[in-house]
Amino acid sequence: MKRSFFAVLFLSVLGIAAAQAEPAASIALPAPQKSGGKPILDAVAARASASGFGFPSNAISREELSTLLWAASGKNRTDKWTIPFAQGVDPYVDIYVAGEEGIYRYAWQDHSLKLAASGDFRAKINPQAFARAASHILIFVSNRDSLKKKGGSQQHWAKWTHVAAGAMTEHVYLVSDSLGIGARYAETMDVNLVRQTLNVPDDEEPICVFAIGKR
Ligand SMILES: Cc1cc2nc3c(=O)[nH]c(=O)nc-3n(C[C@H](O)[C@H](O)[C@H](O)COP(=O)(O)O)c2cc1C
């Protein structure tokens, strides 16, 4: 009797530990900061990549992540976004956020994070030493569904997704500076790993990654 009680207790504790280890399938982000911060021209004047040596390694809060993601492709009007998307179509570059617990896709529709893969992939995504120190790695991956509906060619869509990724990453640089976060753009990534882990189809493209850490 006693033995079975302890067995049940042990299994329950294991169950709770397993449940705690499993990252949430969906995370509602807190409201982003939409005003204040460093004056825009000061942020432009200060814009710089954080050095790969001694890369800032403190944790970025959910509030800060919320503001960075909103600045990178969140809605700022009824049917428009913080960065320009051609022909007013829905965003055609997805942002994935790799952290300690897993990789999440930013859903601009309801400003939330959706689990794409469990586990810590940060050091594998970008093999450069500084990526190990980063609080999070942002991964920019094309998602041309909205463009395809408008017609055009792969070459055309590729150009537009690259332009969008440039605008998105520049916003991340400027807002990072305002929030005291170090950021570094990188083209270096394990593309095969990103494709496999995030199920990126052959006609879509992992464009770049971005390491971020609080100073
Ligand atoms: C297209 C592009 C690709 C880059 N790829 C990498 C990279 O793979 N690894 C890295 O450490 N930095 C990378 N960088 C960051 C640059 O090294 C950095 O932006 C450059 O040294 C200029 O410094 P600044 O951003 O402080 O002006 C890249 C930057 C750009 C624009």
The ligand as an SDF file (V2000), in Angstrom:
LIG
                    3D

 31 33  0  0  0  0  0  0  0  0999 V2000
   24.6060   41.3900  -45.2600 C   0  0  0  0  0  0  0  0  0  0  0  0
   25.3340   41.2930  -43.9640 C   0  0  0  0  0  0  0  0  0  0  0  0
   25.7910   40.0610  -43.5310 C   0  0  0  0  0  0  0  0  0  0  0  0
   26.4380   39.9310  -42.3130 C   0  0  0  0  0  0  0  0  0  0  0  0
   26.8130   38.7000  -41.8730 N   0  0  0  0  0  0  0  0  0  0  0  0
   27.4680   38.5830  -40.6930 C   0  0  0  0  0  0  0  0  0  0  0  0
   27.8500   37.3100  -40.2340 C   0  0  0  0  0  0  0  0  0  0  0  0
   27.5980   36.2770  -40.8520 O   0  0  0  0  0  0  0  0  0  0  0  0
   28.5000   37.2480  -39.0520 N   0  0  0  0  0  0  0  0  0  0  0  0
   28.7800   38.3470  -38.3120 C   0  0  0  0  0  0  0  0  0  0  0  0
   29.3790   38.2080  -37.2400 O   0  0  0  0  0  0  0  0  0  0  0  0
   28.4020   39.5720  -38.7190 N   0  0  0  0  0  0  0  0  0  0  0  0
   27.7510   39.7200  -39.8780 C   0  0  0  0  0  0  0  0  0  0  0  0
   27.3350   40.9510  -40.3040 N   0  0  0  0  0  0  0  0  0  0  0  0
   27.5430   42.1000  -39.4170 C   0  0  0  0  0  0  0  0  0  0  0  0
   28.6130   42.9680  -40.0020 C   0  0  0  0  0  0  0  0  0  0  0  0
   29.8370   42.3630  -39.7820 O   0  0  0  0  0  0  0  0  0  0  0  0
   28.5400   44.3530  -39.3890 C   0  0  0  0  0  0  0  0  0  0  0  0
   27.2710   44.8950  -39.6770 O   0  0  0  0  0  0  0  0  0  0  0  0
   29.6350   45.1580  -40.0300 C   0  0  0  0  0  0  0  0  0  0  0  0
   30.8410   44.8040  -39.4190 O   0  0  0  0  0  0  0  0  0  0  0  0
   29.4130   46.6320  -39.9090 C   0  0  0  0  0  0  0  0  0  0  0  0
   29.3610   46.9890  -38.5410 O   0  0  0  0  0  0  0  0  0  0  0  0
   28.1870   47.8920  -37.9700 P   0  0  0  0  0  0  0  0  0  0  0  0
   26.9030   47.1150  -38.1220 O   0  0  0  0  0  0  0  0  0  0  0  0
   28.5380   48.1040  -36.5290 O   0  0  0  0  0  0  0  0  0  0  0  0
   28.1370   49.1440  -38.7370 O   0  0  0  0  0  0  0  0  0  0  0  0
   26.6740   41.0980  -41.5020 C   0  0  0  0  0  0  0  0  0  0  0  0
   26.1940   42.3250  -41.9410 C   0  0  0  0  0  0  0  0  0  0  0  0
   25.5410   42.4350  -43.1370 C   0  0  0  0  0  0  0  0  0  0  0  0
   25.0260   43.7830  -43.5610 C   0  0  0  0  0  0  0  0  0  0  0  0
  1  2  1  0
  2  3  1  0
  2 30  2  0
  3  4  2  0
  4  5  1  0
  4 28  1  0
  5  6  2  0
  6  7  1  0
  6 13  1  0
  7  8  2  0
  7  9  1  0
  9 10  1  0
 10 11  2  0
 10 12  1  0
 12 13  2  0
 13 14  1  0
 14 15  1  0
 14 28  1  0
 15 16  1  0
 16 17  1  0
 16 18  1  0
 18 19  1  0
 18 20  1  0
 20 21  1  0
 20 22  1  0
 22 23  1  0
 23 24  1  0
 24 25  2  0
 24 26  1  0
 24 27  1  0
 28 29  2  0
 29 30  1  0
 30 31  1  0
M  END
$$$$
